[in-house]
Structures are given as structure tokens and as C-alpha cells.
Amino acid sequence: MIDYILIQHKKWLIILAVLVLVTIVEIVADRSRARSGWANRIFNIGAGSILLVLGGYMGFQLTVALERLNIFPEATLNTLAYVLLFVLMQDLVYYFYHRLQHSWPWLWGIHKFHHTDSDVNITTSYRTHVLEQPLQTLLISVPVVLFLGYHQQGFFLVTFINLFFLYIGHVRLNLNLGPLGHIFVGPRFHHVHHSTRPEHVNRNFAQFFPFLDRIFGTYATPESINDVRTGVPECTTRRDQWLPMIWPFGILRAAHKRPAS
């Protein structure tokens, strides 16, 4: 597993190229937001870069420590079966973890920073608290790998699937997936999750498969992203929006407030 982590830098050029390309498409597609949109995106990328470096380092050290314990078995499934089962199990675990993020004050204190973006777009994908990555590694990735085993090629493919759905959920393009929207998460589905409207609170938690929200009663019908206002209602100023990124003071302050989106 350490071998996989050590070669992760090879994918960053692809990730950066996709991020820049889609950002340009978003700006061109919605010129009315161009000026404010760039400022928001630059902040997201800057904050995300710092937090992902620190969070990534913490996640790396956690994985190294677990690897030294030799707790990860080798997978016996072929690559296709491994990827399919991994993605399904991961989204199931993520669904309940995500619900906890919106119901448990301490997890909400960490997750809140992601939701304070009032102009959700592809760069919002990286508007995350420094503790998000190590927590998701420990509580989501590790349990699934312990159950399925470690498959280097399969795990590598899963990381790109994760990135695809992370991007497609946040991208500021009013894409209607049609019948595929009943199977896979798209921007209309996930923008509703970020919505400030009362009927959208605590809805659409899945990262890959909307049927999980249907099964567990948290499904809300996808809407045009142009009709959805995003953010956290009590975070109306720039200071309020950015304060949750500061640890531990942001967590301590945010933890005393009820989840709002």
C-alpha cells in the first residue's frame, strides 16, 4: 500500500489539468459570475492546497503506521470486481459518515468549512478542513480495504473514480444527466445538498449512488443549480465563511452551532 502512496504525485498533473480546464469552462459558461467567481476559486484553491498538503501528510503517516502493523490482506478479487465492490461499499460507509458530519457537532465543526461556499463550483471540491482527509482515510478507506483486501491496480482506479464524482458533484455546470441521474450523482443532485433551503437540509448525502438516499429516506429531487442558493445561513460575511478552516478555534466555535445545511 505504501508503494501506491509513493506514486500518487504522478496523478497530480492530470488532476491540475482537469481542474484548470473545467474552471475555465465554468467561467465562460457563466460570465455574470466571472469577476466574483475568480476570487472565490482562487481562495478555494489556495486554502485547499495548504489544507490538502497538511491533511495528506497526516493521512500518509496514518497509512504508514497501519501498514507497519500488517493488517491489510491481499485482495483475491479480479480488478473489475474489486473496483465495483469497493466503490459500492465505500459509498455506503461514506453515506453514514456524511450523515454524522451533519448531525454530530464536532464533525460538523470540521465539515462546515466545505459548506460555507456560497458559490459552489469545481474548486469547492478542495475547500476542505485539514482533518477531513485523515478522518476519511481512517473511517472509510481503511475499513473497506480491511474487508476487501488491498489490490494496487484496483485501488489506483478507485482514486480516479473518487475524483471524477467529487468533481462532477460540485462543478458549476447545469448538467441534466437524464435517466443516468437516477443511478449516479450529478451536479444538480449534489448542489441540492449544499442548498440553504429548509426542505433541502440534510438531504442527498451519497457521493456516487442516489439510491442510497432513496433507501434511507434522505432523497431530494435534483434541481437546476441556478435555482439553488448554497452556503451556511449564519455565515454571511467572509470572516464567518473562512473561520471554520482555523483549527482548533474554528472547530470550537462551530461545534456550538447546530448543523444548518
N, C-alpha and C positions, 0 to 999 in steps of 0.2 A: 504493500500500500504506500510506503514511503517513496518507492520509485515513481508511482503515479503523481504524487505531490511534487516531487522534484522537477517534473517536466511540465508543470502547469504553466510556466512562463511562456511556453510555445503557443498557447491559445490566446494570449493577451492581444497580440497584433490583430487577430481575427475579430476579437470582441471589440477592440477600439475602432476598427474599420467599420463594423456594422453599426456601432453606436453613433459615429460621426455621420455616416450616410443617412441613417434613419432620422437623426436630428435635423439634418438639412431638409429632408422630405417633409418633416413636421412643420418646420418654419415656413417653407414655401407653400404648403397646403393651407396654412392659416396665417396669412400676412397681418391680420388685425392684431395678432398677439406677438408679432415678431420682436418688437423692442423689449417688452417686459419678458417675453419668452426666453430671450438670450440670457438676460440677467439671472433668471430663475435656473436655467440649465447650467450656467457656469457655476453657480453656487452648489447645485446638486453634485456636479462632477468633482468640484474641489473638496467639498465635505466628504463625499463618498470615497474619494481617493485616499484621504487621510484615514478615515474610519475603516475602510476595507483593508488597508495595509496593516493597521494595528489588529483589527479583528481577524484578518487572515493569518497573521503571525500567531495569535492566540490559538486559532483553530489548528494550525500546523503543529504547535507544541503539544496540544491535546492529542492529536492523532499519533504523533511520535511516541508519546507516553503510553497510549493504548497499544500501539504496535509492539512495543517492547514487552508487553505482557503476553504476547502471542495469543490473543483472544479471537482473532479473526480467522475463521476457517476458509479454505479454498472452495470456491463455488463449483458445483458439479453440473450446473445447467449450461446449455449452449448459449451463445451470445444473445440471440434474439429473445429466447425465453427469459433470460436473466434481465434484460433491459425492460421487457414488458412487465414482469412481476415487480421489478424494483420500482418502476415509475408508479404503478398502481399502489403498492404498499407505502411508498414514500408519500403519495398524496393523501392517503388515508391517515397516516400518522400526522402529517402536516396539518390536515384539516382540524384535528382536535387540538394540536398545539396552537394553531392560529386562533381558535375559539378561546383558548386560555389567555392568549395575548390580549383579547378584548374584554375579558371578564376578571382576570386577576390583576389588581392594581400594580404590582411590581413588574409584571411582564408588560402591562400597558405602558408603564413609565419608560420602558425600553423601546417598545414598538411605536409609541406615539409620534416620535420624530418623523417616521416614514409617512404618517398620515397628515402631518401639518402642511404638506404641499397643496396649495390652493390651485395649482395648475399642473395636474398630473400629466406626465409625459414620459418618454423612454428613460430620461435621466433620473426620474423618480425611483427607478429600479435600484439605484445606488445611494439613495437618500436613506441610509440605514444607520442605526446605532452601532457602536463598536462591539457591543456584546451580542448582536444578532447572529453573526456567523459562528462563533464558538458554541452558542446555545443550540443553534440548528444542527451543528455537527454532532454535538453530544446527544441531543434528544430526538433527532430524526434520522440522520445518516447512519450513525453508529448502530442503533437497534436494527435497522433494515439490513445492514451488512452482516451483523451477527446472525441474523435469521437466514439470509440467502448465501452468505459467504462472500468472499472478495473475488471479483472477476475483472482483471485490469482493463481489458478492452470494453467490456460491458459498462464498467463504472465510468470510463472515459466518455462513452457515448451518452450516458445519463447526464453528465455535467452539461453537455451541449443542449440536450433536451430541456434541462432546467433553465438554461439561459434563454432558449427560444420562448418558453412560456412566460418567463419573467419579463422579457421584452414585449411580447405580444399582449400581455395583460395591461401594461402601463402605457403603451405607445399612444400618442395623441393623434390617432387617425380613426375616423369614424367607420371602422370596418364592420360590415354585417356578414357574419360567417354563414348565414342561412341555416340549412339543416345541420351543418357541422357545429353550429353553436350549441346544439343540444348534447354534443359529445365532448367538445373541447372548449376550454376557457378562451375568450377573446377580449378585446378592449372594452366592448360595451358591457360585458358581464363584470369585469373587474373594476371598471370605473364606478359602477353602482356600489361596490364595496367601499369605495373611498367617498361616497356621497355624504353630504351633510343632512339630507332629508330624513325626517324621523322614520319613515317607512323603509328606509334603506339601512338603518343602523343594525349592525350585527347580522349582515346578510352576505352571501356569496363568498364564503371562506376558501373554497377549493382553489388550488393552483393550476391543476390540469383538467379535472373532470367535474363538470357542473352537477352530474347526477348525485355526487356526494351531498351536496346541499339539498337536493330534492329528497333524498333518503332521510336526512336528519332534520328536515323542516326549516332550513335557513335560506332557501332559494328565493331570489327576487328576479323578476323578469328583466333581462338586459334592455337598456335604453340608449338612445343616441347620446354620445358623450357631450354633445353640445347642449343637452338638456340637463346635465348633471353638474352640480356645483360641488367641488371637492374641498377637503380641508378638515380642520377641527374647529367647531363653532367658537370655543372660548379663546382660540389662538388667532386673534385678529391683527396683531402687529407683527412686524418682522422679528422683534425680540422674542415674542411668545412662540413664534413658529420655530425659531432656531434654538431656544433654550433647552428643549429636551435632549439635544445632542450632547450636552455637557454632563459628564458623569463625575461624581455621584450627585451633584446638586440638582441636575435636571430630573433624575430619577426620583429623588426625594420629594421634589416639588410636584411632579406629575403623578406620583403614586397616591397622593391625597385626593385626586380628582377622579370621578367616575369616567369610564370609557365613553367617548362621545361619537365614535364612528368606527 
